[in-house]
Amino acid sequence: MSSSCPKYSRRRHPAPATHTTLSVDAPTITTERLTLRAPTLGDLSAYAAFNDVSETRVGKYRGGKSASEINAVLQGDIDHWQKGFGMWLITLKGDQVIGGAGLVHPDDWPSHELTWWLMPDQRRHGYATEASRAVIEFGYAVLGWPQVETHMRDENLPARQLAQRLGGTIDRRVTFPDGVTRDVFALPRPKPEAAA
């Protein structure tokens, strides 16, 4: 990967119709191979496509959701940007959506976290690692957070392996509002040569 850092640009996104604000100022992040952009209502087909192939059986990005549930997930990801951070869609050149990565803080959760999802046919290319590093850097450099973290179910081995590739270490173990006890990984700021 290149030694360049992620590049940030600001783009005004229309706010969801349920809000009274005029727009949401969500940055677009570019890395060596990827563009990370905020989701829009026009991305419903990408969310539905992931739902159709998702092997996850629990949580926000589990497969098997109804059309209204998929729409609610997309709307929630759009609305989350009102907090000043949220999910980006991971796109290849030409705006092909291959997944999502972002910083989220559900209202009932004890803290924020890095989260991601990737289409199965786009795994094992380093995209989740590249996107996650850019998002982590955003948390430190732009948001000024003292720590970026991710919350891990015990059985989520692929996510646990990604957290470890990102240099994450278990900081604590917490029982969340959904009753599940998870490891909380502290994720260090990426080294400049790894940020892109």
SULLINVEN-V75508 format. One record per run of one state. SS is the DSSP state (alpha for helix, beta for strand, coil for the rest). FROM is the first residue (numbers start at 1). TO is the last residue. If there is no record, write none. Layout:
<<SS/FROM/TO> <SS/FROM/TO>>
This chain:
<<coil/1/6> <beta/7/14> <coil/15/22> <beta/23/30> <coil/31/34> <beta/35/38> <coil/39/40> <alpha/41/53> <coil/54/66> <alpha/67/83> <coil/84/86> <beta/87/92> <coil/93/95> <beta/96/104> <coil/105/112> <beta/113/118> <coil/119/119> <alpha/120/122> <coil/123/126> <alpha/127/141> <coil/142/147> <beta/148/152> <coil/153/156> <alpha/157/165> <coil/166/168> <beta/169/175> <coil/176/180> <beta/181/187> <coil/188/191> <alpha/192/194> <coil/195/196>>
